[in-house]
Amino acid sequence: MLNKYFLSCFLLFCFFYPRPSLAIEDGILAIVNDQVITIKDLRDAMKGVFSQLRIEGRSPAEIEEIMTQYETKGIQQLIEDRLVLTAAEQSGIIIKPVAIETKIREIESNYPSSQAFRDALLKEGLTITDLRKKISDQFKGQVVVENEVRAKIKINPQEVTAYFNSHIQEFKNRPRLYLNSIFVQKGLASESAKEKIEQAMDQVKLGRDFKEVLQEFSELPSVGEISSDSLRPELKDKVSFLNIGQVSEIIEMDNGYYIFKLEGRTPGIEASLSAEKDRIYQKIYQDKFRQRFREWIDGLRKKTYIEIKE
């Protein structure tokens, strides 16, 4: 989680807008205790983390997700980063060099050679020392969050049971239908579409194999497996009550005509608590983590002098 702490919408400004004058770069965005955060600080932080994500081999989708996630936070995210790191340092957290070197070797293993890894660092404007510092800070953040947030989250079996009972509909497997279908789309001459679907129905009533008829007449692939709840109400009323092997009458819709054959049905099954308890535990855990983390951050804010410049 801490790997995502350093990115915000300001990243766009860092890379896609011209660099401001030195006077503007020195402009103060915020004060956190005795530390100032300038435009340059924010630019450098965002550029550094963006580079690190690339060095780590994160996919463009991952980087875009992180940017999107934090683009509404801006300076607030960097303030939180500093609060977390300060809390870690005040707690006396020290990261062993071997842990940092192991992480670097893990990143380096994504490259064809050590030289290619160092070339990539250089291209991103980073040194190996920069990377060590960033990894160390991230690890410190992870450790302090583990100690102050994760370790204090407790979930008892009664909570899991209560969640299951109050969200029982979420764990019910909906009935599913297996439908073959013939569809003829309405065109400018809707009568011809109706004639075509009636020809298909005549073939079905004569006993011709339904699949052969749909292959000849249908203008869309067969519906196949579908939840009965996902059918439009006017279709559900006419299809859900078919017996297996039964063919519907011609059903007219806004866009065309359908004929359905019910090939199979799976009834809705209510999941058991034993089958869902792990998923429920993770859901409760994530909810409690978000709440506990926000309370912890808010507590750090109250103990810290923070001034955000307009």
Secondary structure, DSSP 4 states (H G I P E B T S, - for coil): -GGGTT--THHHHHHHSPPPPHHHHT-EEEEETTEEEEHHHHHHHHHHHHHHHHHTT--HHHHHHHHHHHTTTTHHHHHHHHHHHHHHHHTT----HHHHHHHHHHHHTTSSSHHHHHHHHHHTT--HHHHHHHHHHHHHHHHHHHHHTGGG----HHHHHHHHHHTGGGGEEPPEEEEEEEEEE--SSHHHHHHHHHHHHHHHHTT--HHHHHHHH-SS---EEEEGGGS-HHHHHHHTTPPTT-B---EE-SSEEEEEEEEEEE--EEPPHHHHHHHHHHHHHHHHHHHHHHHHHHHHHHTS-EEE--
